[in-house]
Amino acid sequence: MQEELKKLRKFLGRKRVKVAVICHQNADPDALCSAYALEHLAWAMGCEVEFSTLSDAVNNITENVAKELEIDYSTDNDIETFDKFIIVDAGAPEQLGKFRDAPFKKPTMVIDHHVLNQRDIFSAFIVDYEATATAEIITRLFEVAKVRLSKKVSTALLVGILYDSRNFYIATPKTLRAAAFLIENNADYTTAQEVLKGSMDRAERIARLKAAKRMDIIDVGGWIIAFTQVGSYEASASRGLIELGADVAIVGSERKEEVRVSGRATRKFYEKTGIHLGEVMKEVESKVRGKGGGHSLAAGFSGEYTLDAVFKNVQDILKKKIRERSAEGLNDHH
């Protein structure tokens, strides 16, 4: 991580510059908390940088986190006024919403834990595919920099890790070590848990209920796969369908010319079949125009195609993979 810290120092430089830290569209707590902590890391290292955190909308949980931890962000800013850009928790322009084009006219770094497919468009990057959260990467940068973390920064980073690891459900030893480091540096574990519990607002609850009402269920090799459409809250709806009993939940929305799809799978499905949901979404790219990727249990796709076309391709890929695993004897779900 020393080399990654050097990359960050070199990218920021010593001159006073304006840097926009851009989160993915509909930013989650990992993205926002990573952006917030990154700003404080730069200051602690002595970089004279003026930061602004931007996101084309945030989700409901993130809004609650920002309110409770008093983290500032903007959904509308004159992008041309910045000298440099750092993209956190996203690796493709399509994931940035209305900020998708502007950054690449100037020096741009990406810090992410997802697969990065377009490395040549970035000036620099810090990527760890094995990290559970971008906040985990930022935490390790703090650790090697040997700079002081305030209680608020360490708590924010813990929030990011808790969110993306689903309360350590998909944690690795590195994830747990990063969390321990933060708690040793005054992170408030109770507060971190509480801000993530922020109750769902009425719109999100309705989206979940509509997702259940509209869903189509298919059975492939004994696995229950649910597909459904909502107007918003795709990620929340997909989590809700998993909680209802689906092994895989694929939830999409269609707005204007944009299609967004969120997928979730149970750990049992992944462990028994070896099917990585992020790889499934990535494979959709070869069939329809857009960008896909993510983790084994949580992934997404965004593009300009029809939702029906994306659903059909996801379904075909899942069926093919499940049947292949069944033929190999890797599909015993009992």
N, C-alpha and C positions, 0 to 999 in steps of 0.2 A: 504493500500500500504506500510505501515511501515514494515509489516512482509515480504513482497516481497523484500524490500530494504535490510533487514537483510539477506535474502537468498543469494542475490547477493554479499554482503560483505563477507559472510561466504565462498561462492564458490570461490571468487577471492583470499581471504586470504591476509596476510600481506607480504609474501615472494615475492621476485622478480621472476616472472614466465612469460613464453611466452604463450600468448593466441591467438588462431585463432578464429575470429568471422566469421562464415560461413553463407552466404545467400543461398537461394534456387537457383536452376539452372535458368539461364536466369533472374537474379534478377531484380526486379522492384524498383522504387525509395523509396518505403516504407522500403524495406529490406536494401538497401545500406545506406540510411540516418539514419536508426535505428542503424546499425552497427557502423557508424561513431560517432553518438552521444553517444553510449554506451561506447566507448573508452574514451571520454572526461568526462563522468560521473565517471568512475573508477578513473581516474587521480584526479578529483576534490574531491573524497572521500579519497584520500591519498593512494590508492592502487598502489604498485610498479609493474605495469604490462606492458609488451611489447606486444602491439596489432598488429595484421595483419588482414585485411578484405579480405576474399576469396569468390569467386563465380565462378561456372562453367558457364561463360558467363553472360552478362547483356543485357537487351533489349535496344532498340534504345533511348528511352526516358531517361533511367538510364544513358546511356553513355553521353548524353547531360548534365544531372544534375551533374554528376561527373566532367565533364569538366568545367562547369560554376561555380560550388561551390568549385572546386579544392579538390575533395575527392579522396583519393588514394584507390585502391583495386588491387587485383591480381587474375588472372584466372589460374595461374600455380605456385604452391609452394610445397616445400618438407614438406608434412603434418607431417612426423615423427618427425620434429624438435620442435613441440609444446608440451607444458605440459598439457594444458587444452583447451577445445573447448566450444564456445557458439554459438548455432544455433539460428538465428533470422528469424522470419517470415516464418518458416517451422517447421513441426512437425513429419516428417517421413523421414527415410534415403533415400528413393527413390526420394525425391525432391531435393537432393543435387548433383545430377549428378555424376561426377567423384570423388567427395569427400564423397560419400555415406558410405563407409566402415570404413575409418580411425578413425574418431572421437570416436567411441564407444569402442576403446581399452584404452581410458584414460578418466578422469573425463569430463563429458559433461553436460552442462545446455542448456535448450531451453527457449527462450522468444518469445511468439507467441500469436496471437489472433484467431487462428483457433482451431478446435477441436483436442485434442491430444489423440490419440488412443493407443500409446505404451509408457505409462508413465514409465514402469519398466525398459526401456533401458536407461533412463536418470538419472544422478546423482542428478539433481535438475531442477526445472522448474518454470517459472513465466508465467502463461497463464490467459488471460481474454477474454472469448468468446464474451463478449458484446462490447469490444473495436472495433472500426472501422478500426484501423491500429495498427501495432506494434509500430509505432512512438508515438501513443497516450499513450501506456503503458510506454515507455521510458520517455515521457514528465512528466507523473505523478511521476515517480521515481525521476526525477530532482526536482520536486515540494516538495516532502516529505523530500528529502535529504537537501533541503535548501542550495544548492550550486549555484554559479554564472554560468549563461549560457552566452557564447559569442554570438555575433550577428550571426556568421556563424553557430554555433550549433543550435540555436533557429530557424534560417531560414531553415536549413536542416530538422529539425523535422517537421516544418510546411509543407515543400514540401511532406514529407512522408504522413502526414495526408490528405493533399489536394488530393494527388494521389489516395489513397485507399478509400477515402470518395467520390471520383468523384466530387471534389469541393463542398463538404458538401451535396451532393445529398442524400447520405445515412447516414448522420451524426446523432448522438444522442446528448442529452444535455451534456454528458461527453466529447464528441468530440469537441463541441463548446467551452466548458470551457477550455479544453487543448489548443485549438488554441488561445483563448483569453490570456491565461497565457503566451504563446510563444510570442505573439505580444506585451504584456506588458513588456516582457524581450527582446525587440529589434529585434524580427524577422521581416524581410523585406517582407511584404505580396506581394508587387508588384514584387519583384525579384522571390519569390517562384512561383508565377503564370507564370512569363515569362520563367523560366527554364523548366517548364513542357510543355510549348507550342512548344518546339523545333520541327521544321518542320520534317515531316516524310521523311526519305530518299527514294530513288527510289525503293529499294528492298521491303520496307514495303508497298509502294503504289501499287506496282505490286502484292504483296501477297494479298492485299485487293481486287484488281480488279479480280484476279484469283478466289478468294473465292466466289465472286458474280457470276462469269461466270459458275463455277462448281456446284453451290449449288442445292440441292434437297429440295423442299418445301413440307411439309405435313400440312394439316389442321386438327386439332383435336379439336372438340368442338368449332370451330370458332377461335381458336388460330393459328397463323402462326408460324410454327417451321421450321427453316432452318438448314440443315446439309451440311457441305462442307469440303474439304480437301485442305491443303496448304503444302508447303515445310517448312515454318517457319512463325513467326509472328502470331501464333494462337490467342493470346489474342487480338491483334490489329484487326485481321480479324473478330473476333466475335463481337467486339465493332462496327466495320463498318457495319455488317449486321443488328445489332440493329438500327443503325442510318438510314439504308435504309428502315426499316419498319417491321422487324421480331419481334415477341413477345419473342421468344427464339431462340438463335443462338448457334449451337454446331459446333465447328471447330476443326479438328484434323490434326495431322501430323504423318508420319510413317518414322522413320529413323533407319536403321539397324534392331535391334530387339526391339527398343523402340517405344512405342506409346504415344503421348501426345495429350490431348484434353482440350480445353478451352471452357467454356460455359458462356453465358450471358443471362440475362432475363430482361425484363422491370419491373419497379416497379408496373405498372398496373397488369401485369401477376401475380406477387407474391401476391399483395394485394387482387386480385379477386379470385385466386385459393388457396392461402395458400401454394403453392408448393415451397419448399426451394431447390434451385438448388444444394447447397452444400450437402444436404441430398440425392438428386438423385445420385450425383457422388459417394457418400459414399456407396450407395446401389449397385452400379455397382461392388464394391469390392467382393460382395458375388457371383457374376456371372463369373468374369474374374480376372486373377491375376494382381494385381496392387494396387495403392493407390489413393483414391479420397476424395474430400471434398471441403470446401470453404464457401462462404457466400450465402445469399438468392438470390442475383442478379448476383453473379460472382463466378464461381467454376471451378475446374479442375480435371483431372484424368491423371495419368501416369502409364504405365505398360508395359508388355512384350507380350500382346496379339495382334491380328490383329485389325486394325482400324475398319474394317467392324463389327467385333464382339462387339466392344465397342459401336459403333453407334447403332447397333441393340438393345443392352441392354438399352442404354439411351432412345431410341425411345419407347421401350416396357414399361419402367418404367413411362415415361411421359404420354403415352396413358392411362395406368392403373390409374395413379393418377388423371388425368384430368377427366376421366370418373367417377371415384369415387366421385370427388368433384361435378361433374354435378348431380349425383344421390342425393347428399346431399344438392343440391341447392346452392353450393358455386362457381359456374362457370359462373356467369352472367358477360360477358366481355363488355357489352354495357354500 
